[in-house]
Amino acid sequence: MMRRERMGLIRPLWQDWTRFADDECEHVRRRADHLIRLLEGEGVRLVRAGDPDHSPAPTSPVIYQYGMVDRQVTRVVRKGREDLWEVVAVDDASGKETVEQSFTVEQAILNGGLVLTGHPDARTIPGLGTQLAALNEIYRLNAATMEPPQ
């Protein structure tokens, strides 16, 4: 899970990787063991519950939140209403939110296709780089099918 959190669902999958690259996997195992010990030292124990294919429902619509370089603004990517995703700038001092853009996963995929095919319309889409970076996070965190907030 540490590997998936850091890099997303990538190939080879962990169960395949460990069969062929045991030495390469050891540092990831050590980090995981360390994290488990830290959690248990704080009274948190990990236990498997239910079907391992089950993805737990997130408790927040926010999937990304980091301060922007050289600005007093935090950028947030969150699930919006219906099928929309939002890229939001939050002023660190006042907490005022500004939705920079809203898009569906399907729109972002189509826009990515414009970029990959070198279509000139791609240059006319405002904030396209940010949108595609947000789409990358949506897929990396396996959040594409998240339900809208209640």
SVG drawing of the C-alpha trace seen along z (x, -y; Angstrom):
<svg xmlns="http://www.w3.org/2000/svg" viewBox="-26 -37 45 52">
<polyline fill="none" stroke="black" stroke-width="0.4" points="0.0,0.0 2.9,-2.4 4.2,-1.8 0.7,-2.3 0.1,-5.5 3.4,-6.9 3.2,-5.9 -0.3,-4.8 -1.3,-1.4 1.7,-0.5 3.1,2.6 4.4,4.9 1.9,5.3 3.4,5.9 2.6,9.6 4.4,10.0 7.3,7.7 8.1,9.6 8.5,12.9 11.3,11.6 12.9,8.7 13.0,9.7 16.1,7.6 14.6,4.5 11.4,4.9 13.2,5.1 13.6,1.4 9.8,1.0 9.1,3.7 11.4,2.0 9.6,-1.3 6.2,0.4 7.4,2.2 8.6,-1.1 5.3,-2.8 3.4,0.1 5.6,-0.2 5.1,-3.9 1.3,-3.5 1.2,-0.8 3.3,-3.0 0.5,-5.5 -2.2,-2.9 -3.2,-2.2 -3.2,1.4 -3.8,2.4 -6.1,5.3 -7.6,6.7 -11.4,6.4 -13.6,7.7 -12.8,8.4 -9.3,7.2 -10.7,5.9 -13.0,3.5 -11.9,-0.1 -12.9,-2.1 -15.0,-5.1 -13.1,-8.4 -14.4,-10.7 -13.4,-13.9 -13.9,-15.2 -10.3,-16.6 -7.7,-14.3 -4.9,-16.8 -3.9,-19.8 -0.5,-21.6 0.8,-25.1 1.8,-26.8 5.4,-27.9 6.1,-31.5 2.4,-32.2 0.2,-32.3 -2.2,-30.0 -3.1,-26.4 -4.2,-24.4 -6.9,-21.8 -8.3,-19.2 -11.6,-17.9 -14.7,-16.1 -17.4,-18.6 -21.1,-18.1 -22.4,-15.5 -19.5,-14.3 -17.4,-17.5 -13.9,-17.7 -12.7,-21.1 -9.3,-22.8 -9.5,-25.3 -7.2,-28.1 -7.6,-28.7 -6.1,-32.0 -4.0,-31.0 -4.7,-34.2 -8.4,-34.5 -9.5,-31.0 -11.4,-32.4 -11.8,-29.8 -11.6,-30.5 -12.6,-27.7 -10.0,-27.9 -11.7,-25.3 -14.3,-22.5 -14.2,-19.5 -15.3,-16.0 -12.9,-13.1 -14.2,-12.6 -13.5,-16.2 -9.9,-16.0 -9.3,-12.7 -10.5,-14.3 -8.3,-17.3 -5.3,-15.0 -6.0,-13.4 -5.8,-16.8 -2.4,-17.3 -1.2,-13.8 -2.3,-14.3 -0.8,-17.7 -4.1,-19.3 -3.9,-23.1 -7.1,-23.5 -5.1,-22.2 -3.2,-25.5 -6.5,-27.4 -7.7,-25.5 -7.0,-27.7 -5.3,-25.8 -4.8,-22.7 -1.6,-21.7 -3.3,-22.1 -6.3,-20.1 -4.1,-17.2 -2.0,-17.2 -5.3,-17.0 -6.4,-14.1 -3.1,-12.4 -3.8,-12.7 -7.4,-11.5 -6.2,-8.3 -3.1,-7.9 -5.3,-7.9 -7.9,-5.7 -10.5,-8.4 -12.2,-8.6 -15.4,-6.9 -15.7,-8.9 -19.2,-9.9 -20.0,-13.7 -19.9,-15.1 -23.2,-14.9"/>
</svg>
